[in-house]
């Protein structure tokens, strides 16, 4: 089932996700619905807050993006075909950022039609759990690294506009105010 995506101005986007102690059927259904919602919106990631749940749960799928390559190692093993590792459903993820950074274009399903150059680590190491309760360790670079950082930020109430340069935020200020106002009047 497709879920409504919460837009900027909705207070849930500023809520820190609660740790998931037990993966039950409700969490599994939520993850399935999040995947369907993300794919329908042509997104590469979606955090639980974006569909109204303050939980440490995110879904990602960068397998359809060909012009921004990614690499991934699952539990230390390189994955040659990215599509075989996607989609990712991550419970209680924690990130360790690589030292090198670069600027890259980002958008967000909660901020329609707004994109900006955001500085992020080129590579990350992530530890999380799966819906089956298994521990997973991911090493990623490229677009997947960027998407993981973006989604884990959401889980910790950090929005991509918080990482925009002052100039970029200023150039989007009228659109951001309008979006926030539209959201709060609904």
FENLINDA-V314081 format. One record per backbone hydrogen bond with DSSP energy under -1.0 kcal/mol. NH is the residue of the N-H (numbers start at 1). CO is the residue of the C=O. If there is no record, write none. Layout:
{{NH/CO} {NH/CO}}
This chain:
{{6/50} {8/110} {10/7} {13/10} {14/11} {15/12} {17/155} {18/54} {28/24} {29/25} {30/26} {31/27} {32/28} {33/29} {34/30} {35/31} {36/32} {37/33} {38/34} {39/35} {40/36} {41/37} {42/39} {43/38} {46/59} {48/57} {50/47} {51/48} {52/49} {53/48} {55/53} {56/18} {57/55} {58/90} {59/46} {60/88} {61/44} {65/62} {71/141} {73/139} {74/77} {75/137} {77/74} {79/72} {84/81} {85/82} {88/60} {90/58} {91/129} {92/56} {94/127} {96/125} {98/123} {102/120} {104/118} {106/116} {111/108} {114/111} {116/106} {118/104} {120/102} {122/100} {124/140} {125/96} {126/138} {127/94} {128/136} {129/91} {130/134} {133/130} {136/128} {138/126} {139/73} {140/124} {141/71} {142/122} {143/69} {146/142} {147/143} {148/144} {149/145} {150/146} {151/147} {152/148} {153/149} {154/150} {155/151} {156/153} {157/154} {158/153} {162/159} {163/160} {169/165} {170/166} {171/167} {172/168} {176/172} {177/173} {178/174} {179/175} {180/176} {181/177} {182/178} {183/179} {184/180} {185/181}}
